[in-house]
């Protein structure tokens, strides 16, 4: 059997997708499993041993470009895929397997794509977690019609690249001792997911002063400034032990370096899911979003949030302008979570 999966575009969603890929390989151990996804997801797919081939999706999020999709589908048709699974809910994401003439085309009900997806699921309310919806696509509807029907499935587990790891350490002048706290203070979704930098700084100061450790800050170029703000909030004598790597690493290096950490604190973001998949002890901070939908898939996490009436609102920005769901979540709770996880 040859299986093609049209993967999601967001980093966190792609990490959670590994549970689907693990399930497919468990059910069909001899199958070839190829995943079509944007280039920025390739470092993740390369660290998932279940994926045989990571295929490049040449279009960005939201681009239709029917001609490009048609040409790509014609190339994929030559591979003779037996089954296609489309993870995103959009119409355009389902077009390529249809254009390629793949007979079995599975996916969830989304934009009008009846017939284009010919094995469709529509009962999302019976699968409250996103990862459950992904894993369900590996099973026949007749056997699995709710989360309660799902057999036990494996959580994501990324495999770091040791050669890339060593090269990144050398290039950035980093040492693996003393113990490392990874901070992930960004959130691509919006500010309603970002724990304040002064709270991050307080947790970092505890790690450096009380545990004699060091801190590595991870993120994209957009997170460089917040990383500098965290360092600025630290007492001057502790700042040399805090390294701002935001914008200095590509995703591949970030994954491999984070694998060396002893602990991580992260907003609900793609890096949170990466930390979970690397099996780090993890303090996960939730603001406007909810762990009832996209929790970190690990047994080694402490999930923190406030219980104010307006959360979770799932908004990118605070509709009331106060961000109390984040500002009223003190660093002392994260420090207590660190102590619990490392007890």
N, C-alpha and C positions, 0 to 999 in steps of 0.2 A: 504494500500500500504506500502511496505517496500523498502526503498531506501538506496543504498550503494554508498557513494562517496569515490573515491580514491583521497585523498587530496594531496596538494603539500608538499614539504619538507622544503622550506624556510619559516622563521618566517613571513616576510612581506607578502608573498603570502598567507599564512594561515590566516592572519588577514583579508586580502581583501576577502578571500573565504567566510567570514561570510555573505557577501551580497548575495551570492548564497544560503546559507543555510536559510537565512531569506526569500528569494523569494520562495524557495521550500516549506517552512512551510506556507507561505501565500497562495500559490496555492493549497497545499495539507495539510490542517491543521490537519488531522487525521493520516497522514503518520508517520511511524517510520523512523527517519533519523539517520543513522550510518555513521561515517567517519573513514576511514582507513588511518592512518598516523603514522610517526615515533614517538617514545616516547617523543622527545624534543618538539613536538607540543602539547602534552597532556595538559599542563597548559593553553594553549590558548583555546582548545576545551572545557575544563572544565568550562571556563568562558563565553561560548556561550550557552545560554539557549535553542537555537534551536536544538542543537545536543543531541540526545537521548543517544547514546553510542559512545565513542571514542575507536576504535579498534586499537590494536598495530600492526603496520607494522614492522616485525622483521628484515627487510633488510635495509641497509644504501643506501645512494645516489649512484647510478651507479652499484650496485650489481645485477647480473642476477639471479644466483642460482635457476634454474628452478624447482628443486626438492622441495625446500622450498616453492616456489610460488604455486606449485601444491598441496602440503599438506595443505597450508593455504586456498586455494580455495575449497578444499574438505570439510573443516570445515565450511566455509562460505555458501556452497551449502545447508547445513542443515537448514540454517536460512530462506531459501525460498524468497530471494530478488526478487522483481518484476522489478527493474530498477537500473542500475549502471551508474554513471557518473564519468568519469576519467578526472581529471583536468590536470595532467602533459601531455606533448606531446610525451613522449617516448613510444616505443613499449612495453618494459617490464612492464610499469605501467598499461597497458591495459590487460595484460595476466591474471591477477587474476580473474576479472569478467568473462572473456571468459572461463577460466578453470572451474569456478563455475557454468557455464551454465545459467547465468542470461540472460534473453531473450532480454531485451532492454539495449543496451550498448552505451551511448552517450559520445562524446568527440570531440576535434578539430583534424583536420588533422595534423599528426606529422610524426614520423618515419613510415615506411611501416606497416600499421596496418589495411588495408582494410579488412572488414569481421570481424576482431577481435573487432573493433568498428563498429557497424552496423547502428548507427545514427550519422553520421559524419558531422561536419561543416568545411568548408574550406575558407570562405571569411573573413579572419582576418582583411583585410584592411577596412572592413565596421564597425569594432568594434575597434577603436583606443586605448581605455583604456583596461588594463588587467582586471579590475573589470567588464567591459562590456562583455568581452569574457566569464568570469565565469558565470555571471547572464544569459547570452543568453542560456546556457546549460539547464536552467530550463524550457525553452519555446520551443514549436514546431517550427521547421524551417519555416513551412508554415505561421506562425503568426509573427515571429520576424526574419527578414532577414538582419537587419542593426541596428546600435545603435539608429537610429531615431525611430525604431519600438518598442524599449524597453519601457514598462511601467515604471513609477517612481519606483526606488528600494531603499531600506533602506541601509544606510551606516553601517559599523561595529560599534558595541557598546559592549565593553567588560565589564563584571560585576566583580568587585574586590571582593576577599574573605576577609571579615573583620576579621575573626579569624586569618587567616594567616598573615594579615596585622599587627595586634597587636603583634603577636609573633615575627615577623621580626623587628618591632620597638624596642622591648625589647632586642632582641639578639644583635642588632647593636648599641644600646644606642642612638637612634635617637629621636628627638622631632619634633612635627609637627608645632611648632612655633619657630622662626618667619617664614614668607612666604618662600616657597620652589621653587627654580628654578632647574628643572631637565635638566642635560646636557647629551647628548648621542653622544660622540665624535668618536665612532668606526664605522666601516663599514666592514662587513665580505667580501664584494665583492672585495675591494682593495683600495689602497691609493688614487686613483683618485676620491674617494667619500669623503675623509676626510678633513674637514675644519681644518686649522692649530690650534694647541693647544694654541698659543699665542692669536689668535682671540677669542677662547672660554674663555680664561682667562680674556680678556678685558671685555667681556660681563658679566662674573661672577663678576668681580670687581664692575661693575656698579650696578648689582643687590644687592650685599652685602652693598656697601657704600651708594648708592642713594636711595635704597628701603628698607634698613635695613633688608635684607633677608638672607637666607642661601642657599647653593648650594649642591645638591646631584648629583654625577656623576655615571651614569649607564653604564654597559657594561659587556662583558665576561672577562675571565682571560686574553685574548689577549689585552684587552684595559686597563689593570691595569697601565701599564707604561705611556700611554698617559694621564691617569687621574692624575698621580703623576706630570707629566710635566705641566699640567694646574695649579695645586696647586703651583708648584715652580715659575710659572710666576706671581702669585699674590703678591701684597705687603705683607710683613710678617705679618702685623697687621690684615690682612683679611683672612689668611690661615686657622685659626681655624674654620671659618664658612663654609668651603668647605670640604665636606666629599666624599672620593673616595670609592664608593661601587662596582666598577668594579671588578669582580672576587669573590666578597663576597656574592653574591646572585645568586640563581638559577632563571630561567625564571619566575617561579611562584611568588617568592618574589619580583622580579623586577617589574612585572606587578602591584602587590598590593601596593607596596611602591610608584611607579610612580603615581598611582591614587590619592595620597595625595598632589601632587605638584600643584602649582598655575600657572605654565608656564613651557614649555619645549623648548629647542633648540636642534635640531637633524640633523645629516647628513641624506641623503636618505638611510635608513636602516630599518631593521625589527623593531627596537625600535621606529623609527619615526611613523610607522603605528600603533604600540601599543599606543603611545601617542595620535594619532588622534582618535583611537577607544575608548580611555578613556575620550575623549572630552576635553582635555587640550588645552588652548590657545597655539599655536605651531608656532615656527619659524623653517621652513624646509629649509635646505641648500642643494642645488644641484650643484655638480661639473660636472663630466663626464656624468651623467645620465640626464633624462628629466622628468619634471612633466607632459609632454604631454602623458606619458605612465603609470606611476605609481605615481600619485599625492597622497598626504595625503587626505583621504576621510573624510573631516570635513569642516564645514563652518568657523571654528575658526583658520585658518592658514594664515600666511604670508609666501609666497614662495620666496626665494632669490636665485639668480644666476647671474653670469656675462654674458655678451653678446659677448665675444670674438669669433672670427670666427671659432675656432676649436671645440667648444662645441655645442651640446652634441656629444661626440665621443663614449660613451658607453664602453670605455676601462677601464681595471682594473688599469693600470698604465699609466702615461702621456707619450704619444709617443714622445713628444718634450722635456720632462724632466723638464719643468718649472712650471707645475701645476698652471698656471696663473688663470684658472677658479676658483680656490679656494683662492690662496694667494692674488688676487686682489679684493676679496670680503671682504671689511673691516668690523670690528666689529661694527662700527658706524651704519651700515645698520641694523644689528640685534638689536641693542639697540633701534633704531627708530621703528623697527617692534614690539618690546616689548611694547614700549610706546603707539603705535597705538592699539595693541590688548587689552591693559589694560586701555585704555582711559575711 
